Amino acid sequence: MLENGERQVAPTVEQIRADHVARYRWAARTLKPRSHVLDLACGCGYGAHILAEAGHRVVAMDREAEAIAYAEQHYAHPNITYRVADAQDGGALPLVDAVVCFETLEHLEHPGILLNRFRGVAPVLLASVPNEEKFPFRGYKFHHRHYTAEEFDRLLEVGGYE
């Protein structure tokens, strides 16, 4: 499942696509120093590692055990706890200062449910989705849809975020 074309898989951050790295570097700078962060759908762990290197304490979750095993092998850090979990299953999410959820909500049929769960565990959400105006949805295998800026704003409001 790692090499399905949907995940960024590489043993070093330098080998990850620049736009994916940029999101996490932006988050690392934007979050309050030493924040406790949930990196949901962390994939292979490069983003959690970027956050941890910036001094944040990270709980990095992904539903794929293979992705977490890869993360633990290539992106281990004392500030990261990796967990295999599917947030949609209703399992416990940790109480944190912020949730980071990049390029994930488009994979969910009903993302508002997950956003409401986030609101119960974190006052801050940093999220991104594919921009429909720049990257139109064309029936991508793992996506339910893409969002215009206005649609994404409305979606975030459903979860109680701005």
Order of alpha helices (4+ residues) and beta strands (2+ residues): alpha-beta-alpha-beta-alpha-beta-beta-alpha-beta-alpha
